[in-house]
Amino acid sequence: MQLRVIHLDSLLDWDRRWTHRLNASVGLAPLRFLFRLVSRLGNGALWYALILGLMLSQGRTGVETGLRMLAAGAIGLVAYKLLKSGTHRARPYQVLRGIRLGIAPLDAFSFPSGHTLHAVAFTLVAVSYFPVLAPALVPFTLLVALSRVVLGLHYPSDVLAGAAIGGLAAQAVLLA
């Protein structure tokens, strides 16, 4: 059996190719509207409303879920801030020719995707307590992740890293 070595250049090429492919859809007004809306909801409003709603309507389990979601969010925020300040990766629209910015960024750097990180963390915690939420939260989380690349703000690798960190944050609070 021969071991295949993947070179960093090939990973970066893959990242750029998929950034271009997905960002091409930002030129379509209905998709641009959808992904801008999803991105804005993913800024926190939907998640905070969900946390509050669960805490107010689902008794002890809702409170526990909301507190664990907040804890996962806090863990994710610390990881996000450390990585953003340490990597300083420029956003795709800043460095790749042909990438169109679909919405204003919330901060200066690309790696990792904080929207994706928090969407994954919050979804995993919420769904572990309330599986009935999965049909709404899982597609929304996937749209949040996709929106970050479509809108020219992130590379796919930023989104994958954010999802992995969000998954680890959720696992940490669920196992605590």
N, C-alpha and C positions, 0 to 999 in steps of 0.2 A: 504494500500500500504506500503510495507516494503522498507526502504532505504538501499541500499547496500553500504557498506564502502569499498573503494579500499585502500589497504595498500601500502605503499611505496615499500615494498619488492616485491610485485607482479608487480608493475610498473618497477622496476629495473630488475626483471626476464624477463619481456616482452622485455625490451630494449636489454638485453644481447642475448636473443634467436634470435631476428630479426637481430641483428648485426652479429651473427654467420651464420644465413641462407643467408643473402645477401652477406657477405664477402666470402662465399664459391665460388661464381662465379669469384672471382679474379684469381682463378687458370686456368681459360679458357682464352687462349691467345687473341682471338678476342674480348672478353668482356673486358679484362684488357686493351687492346689497346683503345677501344671505350671510356671507362670510364676515362682513363688517358687523352685522347684528350679532352673530355668534361670538365674535371676538369681544364685543362690548359686554355682552352678558357674561362671558368668561372672565372679565376683569374682576369679578367678585360679587356683583349684585345678585346673580342667580344663586350662587353658593351661600351667601349670607342669608338670603331669604329662605333657602332650604333648611339651613341650620336652625334658624329661628322658628320656622314652621314645625320642624320635627320636635324641637324642645318644648314648644307650646301645645302641640296636639297629640304627642305620642307618649306622654307620661314619663316614667323613669327610663324606659328604653330610649325614648327620644332625647332626653337630656344626656344620657350616656353617649349616644351616637353623636350629638352635637358637640359635646366636649371632646370626643375623640377626633372628630373632623377638625376642630380648632387646633388640637394638638398636632395632627398631621400637617395642617397648614403652617403652623409655627416651625416645625422641623423643616418642611419644604422651603419656607422663607429663608431660614438661616443658610441652608445648603445653596439656595439660589443666589443669595447675596454674596456668599463666599466665592462661588464659581464665577459669577458675573464680574466681580472686582478682580479676580485672579486671572481670567482668560482674556478679557478685552477683545473678544471676537467681533469684528465688524459685521453689521447686518448685510444680507445679500443685496438689497437695493443700493447700498453704499459702494459696493465693490464689483458687482457683476453687471456687465453691459446687458441691457435689455430687460432688467428686472424692474417692474413697476411697483411703486409703493401704493398699497391699497388703503392704508389707514395710518395715522400718526403713531409712532412707537411711544411706549410709556417710559423707556429708558434708552441708554445709549448702545448697549451691547446685545449680541445675539445668543450667546451660549450660557445656559440652557434656556429652553422655553419655559418661562414661569407659568404661563397660562396652561400649558399642557401638564406640567408638574402638578399644579393644584387641581386641575380637572380630574386627573387620574387618582390622586390621593383622596379627594373628597368623594369621588364616585365609588372607589373601592371600599371606603369605610361605610358610606351610606348603604350600599348594596349588601354589605355583609350583615347588616342589621335588618334591612328592609329590602329583600330581593325583588319585591314588586316594583321597585323603582328602576330596576335594570333596563327595561325596555325604553325608558325615557332618558336615563342618564348615560348609558353606554353610547348610543348614537350621538348625543350631544357632545360627549367627551371626544369622540372621534372627529366630529366637526370642528371642535375647538383646535385640536391638533392639526388638522388639515388647513384650517383658516390661517394659521401662523405662517405656513409656507406659501399658500395662495396669495396672501396679502404682501408678500415680499419681505417679511420681518425676520424669518428664520429659515435655516436649512433643515432638511429632513433629520440630519444628525442632531440638531438642537432639540427637535421635537422628541426623537427617540430617547435622548439623554434625559429630558424633562420627564417623560413617561416612566423611565426606569427609576429616577429619583423619587417621583411621586409614588410609585409602587412600593419602594423601600420605606418611605415615610408612613404609608398606610399600614404596611406590615408591622412596622415598629410599634405603632399605637394599638394595633389589634392584638399583638402578642403581649403587650404590657399588662 
